[in-house]
């Protein structure tokens, strides 16, 4: 794995010593261009070497130069394409319930897009829609639902006493209204509540892994670089998707 922090130095120093043949490019596109250029200079390409990237890079990211200070000066686009050819791009993803599919978050996908677009127009924001808006909406719902889960705990005197003791240890006066996530009891309650969630949002089923805190993703998409573009080679690892009732 070559990272944003060390970039092409890892490529140059690490691959030869480790005899690596599959290289994961874990960085933003600007630095990835430099790494792929270095790979061309070292003659690292298919079939002896294979490069893996993220799928969220913009289309033809390797050809985008502009005023990017990381853009390689010793490689042209065809050089980068020769290294990427047969390489793979991958991403985890959920399966959205469809434009009119059932959700637990007040709006279905179609209604969300309509309201989001209307909001942008009202604010005079000339911006293109991205999937981050949907994820932000579901994240807000996740926090709201998690807070609802803490109501029973907050009605317990034992919980309130623990919160007061923790606040005292932090040198803070205790009041429920001014409790923050610095309070370890609040942290535990919120994390436990988030881990217990299971609902359908506009981006799909929302669950969190209790051991890592990350969202449970139900599929993996893998694309292949062929003829300067990406072709789907594998769609997802699950063939079915069940909505929560």
N, C-alpha and C positions, 0 to 999 in steps of 0.2 A: 504494500500500500504506500503510495507516495502522497504526501500531505501538502496543504497550503503553506505550512510553516517552513518546510525544507525544500519542497518543490523538486526542481531538476537536479539538485545536488544529490538527493536520495536516489534518483534515477541513475545518475552517473556512478555513484559510489556503491549503491546497494545491490543493483541487479546483477552485476558481474560477480560480486563476492558471494551472493546467495544463489546464484544461478536461477534467478526467478524468470518465469516464462509468462505468467499471467499477472498483469500490473493493474491495480485499482487506482484510478486517478481521483483522489478525494479532495477536490478543491474547486474554486470558482473558475469559470471559463477562461478568464484572462490569464491566470497562471497555467491553466491546462494547455493553452496554446504553446506556452514556452516549454512545458514538459514534453509535449508531442513533437515539437521541433527538435529538442535535444535527442529524443528517441530516433528521429530521422538521421541526425548527424552520427549517432552511434550504430545506425543500421539495425535498430530494433523494430521489427515489423513481422507481420504474418508471413510464413507459418512458424517462425521460431518464437515470436512474442505476440501476445494478445492483450489489448488494452480495454479496460472497462471504465465507463463514465456514468454520470447521472443522466437521467432523461429530462430533467428540468432545464437543461441548457437551451438557449434559444436556437431556432432552426439554423443550420449551417453556422454554428457558433465558431467553428475553426476558421471561417472566412471573414469574420467580423474584426476589422482592425481599428478604424477610427483614430482616436487620439490615445489609444491604450498604450501605456508605457511598458506593459508586459509583452506586447506583441513582438514575436521574434523577427529579427531583421535578416537572419541567415537562412530563412525558409520561406517558400511561397506556398500558396494554397494547395497546389498539387502535391507538395512534399508532405504536408500534414494529412492530406487525404490518403496518401499511400500508407501511412502508419495506421490510420484509423480503419482502413478497409478490413472487413471481417471482424472488427471489434464489436463489443456489446455495450449497450446502455440499459440500465435497469432502475426500477422503482417499486416501492411497496404502494399499495392502494386499497381503498375500500370499494364496495359496489353500491353506488347511490341508488336509492329506491325508484328512480325515474321521475320525470317532470310532475306527475300527479300521484306518485306513490305515497303510501301512508307514512307519516312521521309522528313523533311525539313533541315537536318543537313549534307548534302553532302554524307553520307554513309548510307547504310542499315545495319541491324544487322550482316549479314554474312560478308560484306565488312569490317566492323569495327573489327570484331574478327580476320580476316585474317591480316589486317594491324597491329593490336595490337600485335599479335603473332610474326609477322615478326620483329617488333620493338624490342621486348624482345630478340629475337634471335640475332639481330644485336648488341645489347648492352651487350650480354652475360649474361643476367639476367635469372637465373634458378628459375622461379617463376610460380606458378599456377595462372590461370586466376580467377578473382573474379568479381562479378557484380559491384563493386565499380568503376572499370575502365569505364564501360558504363555510370554510373551516373556522373563521373567526366567529361567525354566527353560532355554530355548533359548540365552540369552546365557551362562549358566553352562557349558553344553555347548560353546559356541563357544570360550570361554576354555580349557577343558580340552583340546579337540581341538587348539587352537593351540599349547598347551604341549607336547603330544605331537609336534607338527611340529618343535619346536626341539631335540628330543633329539639328532638327528644333528649339528646345529651345535655343540651343547654338548660333543660328544665330540671336536671338532676343537681341537687345540692352538692353531691360528691364531686361532680365535674366542675362546678363553680368554685369549690374550695381548692381544687387542684390548679385551676386557672389563676386564682388569687395568690397561691403560693408561688407559682412560676413568675407572676408579675412582680412579686416582692423580691424574688431572687434577681430580677433584672433591674431592680431599683425604681420600679414604676408603680404609681398608685393604681389599684385595680378598679375597673368599672367595665361592665360588659360592653358598653357602647364604644369604648376606646381600645378594646382588645385588638391586637394585630397578629399577623403571622409570625412575629418574633416570639410569641407565646407558644411554647412547645406543645401545650395541650390543644391549642387551636390548630397547629400544624397537623398533629396526629388525627384529630377529628376530620379535618378536610381531606387528608390523604386517604383515610379509611373510607370516607364517603365517596370520593372520586373512584376508588378501586371497586366500589360496589355498584357503580352505574352500568346500565345496559339499556340504551334507548336508540331509536331510529332518528337520526338527524338528516339534514338535507344532503350531507356528504355520505350517508350510509350509516351502518350500525356503529355506535360509539361505545367502546369498552376500553379499559385500561389494564395493562399488565401489572399485577400487584408487586412483582419482583423488581421491575424496572421503571414503572410509572409511565411508560410510553403507551401510545394508543395501539390497540390490537389491530393489525392490518390483515385482511383476509386474502389478499392476492399479491402476486408479483408479476409485473410485466417486464419482459426482456426484449429489446430491439437490437437489430444488427445493422452496423454500418455497411451499406453496399452501394457502390456507384455514387458516392458522395451524399447518400441520404440514409435514412434508417428504415428498415423493413421489420415488421412484426415477425418474430420467430417463435414466440411463446407467449400466450396471453396471461393465464393465471394458474395458480396451483390448486385452486378449488373450482369445481365445476358447478357448484350450487351455492345459493345464498339464501338464507332464511331470515325474513324480517322478524323482529321481536313483536309479539302480539300486543 
